[in-house]
């Protein structure tokens, strides 16, 4: 009989293998209609599918004959008793599911019973005796549920027990469509766990069953698009578990699953792009040419659910090859906006991915002139995020883009001045253009915005050319940049505010035409020195906020006074204990010891002055707090410097003959002085009206090292200033 069927198959060369499968299933469906394959609704205790299989003997005999034909044709190979897939282009027909009928898939249990711990552990471990343990439990297999809502097939699938899965499918095929408490099929849990062998077995079973079904019937068993409680398909879960091999297999099984979105609006295609899986994305997009999606571009967008801004995801992953794959397959995705209303060029400008910017500009420059929902263009976003290389690239490809304005009427120089912390080369180039003089809707120039946001280093860069006319430009409130800085300082000491004011005073000439006015061609420091008064806000700080500050200064001043007082009576070399010079310093003739005593005395006296000044601040008068700090801070700073010099001279007195120690002393002392000048010096000098002008050059060098912070917390009065400037 086998030889005759084989001969018939060869005579109909080109007859697909599916005809044989179709023949088998037609026989099954006919027998089902005749009532030969009806399953008892309620099975008695201990009666399982092995009994019901006996009623299928006629059909099974036919199927086994067909399987033998498959083997004779080379579609199946057998080693011993185990059927293994044969190599070839046709689908394999594993022996473990040749007894499955379509009607069996929907023979679900009407009620469920808890699964015993013995069954859970036996099935999870894949023990050979698991079936005996289950039978001894006395309950039908399809009725059993674990605490998490798992069936026995779920348990075997999640632990990757492929042989157990095959046996369960053969015994109880309805569990293929059984869902757990999270609406997950066994294929969901196997895909998330990454057990590719289990996924292949489940897919092979369902493929075999649905081979001869109608489209409507196929949808009933299409588990690849089935979603769990979170809207995730098996392909979603495979990607969430980073199981690329499993995901690729599922993509090749059902193309539609790649474009379905979960409840978060995320499709597997978007997940693959975001994860940077280039090969997987290629596999997903290649399927658009199959499965009736030949339209490539428009059809892909119409079939793609959820987030469609795949280009943004590829740019975020910084994968240029991924970007190329997506845009070659679907060029119009370049025009999609993300959830914040940004174009792909605006998004890549915000993250500073220069190669991505170059790629998009090479394809098209149209998005350079497309603004986001907030009115910002890509070049504005790049300037705001301080990606100057992106600004330069956009400017190079589209030179006119520097004239674009956002909704506030601001150009790139406005935005960069507001943000601060931008390289000197940027301002050196654009501050020499007409952009420097332009005013936004509030009348503010870039210099105004730098003053409003307390950007001292940016102000230096903007005013590097002393002939800038923007110094005298007034905004809609009639204020220059200097007016804004002077009138909006906070009552308590804010470091960046004081530094900003100092820089503006350094570059601004006197504002009146008094006899003290000096020509603007002279150095600005001289102009400031000749002013009658430096305009600055001198409101006394709040007393409660400065109690801890004053207490700290008192402790430091007292400590310096104590140490220097003791050092005056324990001088290097000691005192003569006999002779006519009894009680005198042994090294009194050494000039270095004289310097030691001079600076030690100055340090002690300055610290005492500090203590006396700080006593004023404890009298309860807020005005005295401000005035006492004006005296105390410079005095304490001077005492610390003198204390250091005294120590330096004292060490030289005792160890001048040790050259190595002297070299180390000189180097460490130079470093200390540098730190004192650049850490504590500005804090002290900025408290004294007029002093910053004297040390103008020193402060310019210091400001170049200041880190301009864009955090609003760094300047509590910024919002108030912006409100005043726009009112």
Beta strands, then each sheet from edge to edge (+ up, - down):
strand 1: 76-79
strand 2: 82-85
strand 3: 113-114
strand 4: 144-145
sheet 1: 1+ 2-
sheet 2: 3+ 4+
end
